[in-house]
């Protein structure tokens, strides 16, 4: 599996440790973001766009993003077609994000999570399969929304809704 990993200045040390873990698990890694913790601050959207673009285009199978909270990276990554990103903070969300949502970009807080916790969450996330079944139907609905947005030039008023019945 090819994994793209990016961080802003809040996640440089964590990224280095995660790169080692991903390689130990037998995966290929591409890195984005500052080269060391002494580098000038980096705006998280500039890094998220690199990782999300690779996942969106199928150049990477999965992406890992790290910023202060994981939220800014998540917001940016989810602007890209075919990207399903979420901030993950515990073992249950790491597992369910894969089983039910086929999450392909995981976002971490470089400020609020320990390296030990993030390593554990990442290993769960990388090794948990997508369950398919009823969850595949829901993922297809999300894909239909993406297609409709792209076909209609981003005009959200043309997205069909199911309404409440």
C-alpha positions in Angstrom: 0.0 0.0 0.0 1.2 3.5 -0.8 0.6 6.0 2.1 1.0 9.7 1.8 1.8 11.5 5.1 1.8 15.2 5.7 2.0 17.6 8.6 2.3 21.2 9.5 4.7 22.5 12.1 2.6 20.9 14.9 3.3 17.3 13.7 6.9 17.0 12.5 8.1 14.7 15.2 5.0 12.6 15.1 5.2 12.3 11.3 8.7 11.0 11.6 7.6 8.3 14.0 4.6 7.4 11.9 6.7 7.1 8.8 8.9 4.5 10.6 5.8 2.6 11.7 4.2 2.6 8.3 7.4 1.3 6.7 7.8 -1.4 9.4 4.3 -2.5 8.5 5.6 -3.0 4.9 4.0 0.0 3.2 5.6 2.7 0.9 5.6 6.3 2.2 5.6 9.7 0.6 6.1 12.7 3.0 5.0 16.3 2.9 5.5 19.2 5.2 8.4 20.8 7.1 11.6 18.8 7.3 12.2 19.4 11.0 10.6 21.0 14.0 12.8 24.1 13.7 11.3 25.0 10.3 9.0 28.1 9.9 5.3 27.5 10.6 3.4 26.0 7.7 -0.3 26.6 6.9 -2.1 23.3 7.2 -4.1 23.7 3.9 -0.9 23.8 1.9 0.1 20.3 3.2 -3.4 18.8 3.2 -3.8 19.6 -0.4 -0.7 17.6 -1.3 -1.9 14.4 0.5 -5.6 14.8 -0.4 -4.7 15.3 -4.1 -2.6 12.1 -4.1 -5.5 10.1 -2.5 -8.1 11.7 -4.8 -6.2 10.8 -7.9 -5.4 7.3 -6.8 -1.6 8.0 -6.5 -1.8 7.0 -2.9 -4.0 4.4 -1.3 -4.3 6.1 2.0 -3.3 9.4 3.6 -2.3 10.6 7.1 -2.5 14.2 8.1 -1.3 15.9 11.3 -1.9 19.5 12.5 -2.6 21.0 15.8 -6.1 19.4 16.2 -6.5 17.4 13.0 -9.6 19.3 12.2 -8.2 21.9 9.8 -6.4 19.1 7.8 -9.7 17.2 7.7 -11.7 20.1 6.4 -9.2 20.7 3.6 -8.9 17.0 2.7 -12.6 16.5 2.4 -12.8 19.1 -0.4 -11.3 16.6 -2.7 -13.4 14.0 -4.6 -13.0 10.4 -3.4 -11.4 11.5 -0.1 -13.0 10.5 3.1 -11.1 12.1 6.0 -11.9 12.3 9.7 -10.0 13.2 12.9 -9.5 10.1 14.9 -9.0 10.2 18.7 -9.7 6.7 20.0 -9.5 3.0 19.2 -13.2 2.7 18.4 -13.3 5.5 15.9 -10.1 4.2 14.3 -11.8 0.8 13.7 -15.3 2.0 12.8 -13.9 4.7 10.4 -12.5 1.8 8.3 -15.2 -0.8 8.8 -18.2 1.4 8.2 -16.9 4.5 6.3 -13.9 3.1 4.3 -11.9 6.1 5.6 -8.9 6.7 3.3 -7.4 9.8 5.1 -6.9 9.8 8.9 -6.2 13.1 10.7 -4.4 13.4 14.0 -3.8 16.1 16.5 -0.1 16.8 16.9 -0.8 18.8 20.1 -3.4 16.6 22.0 -2.4 13.0 21.3 0.6 11.1 22.5 2.9 9.4 20.0 2.1 6.1 21.6 -1.7 6.6 21.2 -1.4 7.7 17.6 0.8 4.7 16.7 -1.8 2.4 18.2 -4.6 4.2 16.3 -2.7 4.2 13.1 -2.0 0.4 13.3 -5.7 -0.3 13.9 -6.7 1.9 11.0 -4.1 0.5 8.6 -5.1 -3.1 9.4 -8.9 -2.9 9.6 -10.8 -3.8 6.4 -13.9 -2.2 5.0 -17.0 -4.3 5.9 -18.9 -3.5 2.7 -22.5 -4.7 2.7 -24.9 -2.0 3.9 -22.0 0.3 4.4 -21.0 0.1 0.7 -24.5 1.3 -0.2 -24.0 4.4 2.0 -20.5 5.0 0.6 -22.0 4.8 -2.9 -24.5 7.5 -2.0 -21.7 9.8 -1.0 -20.0 9.0 -4.3 -23.2 10.0 -6.1 -23.2 13.3 -4.3 -19.6 13.9 -5.4 -20.4 13.0 -9.0 -23.4 15.3 -9.0 -21.4 18.2 -7.7 -18.7 17.7 -10.3 -21.2 17.3 -13.1 -23.0 20.5 -12.1 -19.9 22.7 -11.5 -20.3 22.6 -7.8 -23.9 23.9 -7.8 -25.3 22.5 -4.6 -28.9 23.5 -5.5 -28.8 20.7 -8.1 -28.0 17.9 -5.6 -31.0 15.7 -5.3 -32.3 15.3 -1.8 -34.5 12.5 -0.4 -36.4 14.8 2.0 -38.1 13.6 5.1 -41.0 11.4 4.5 
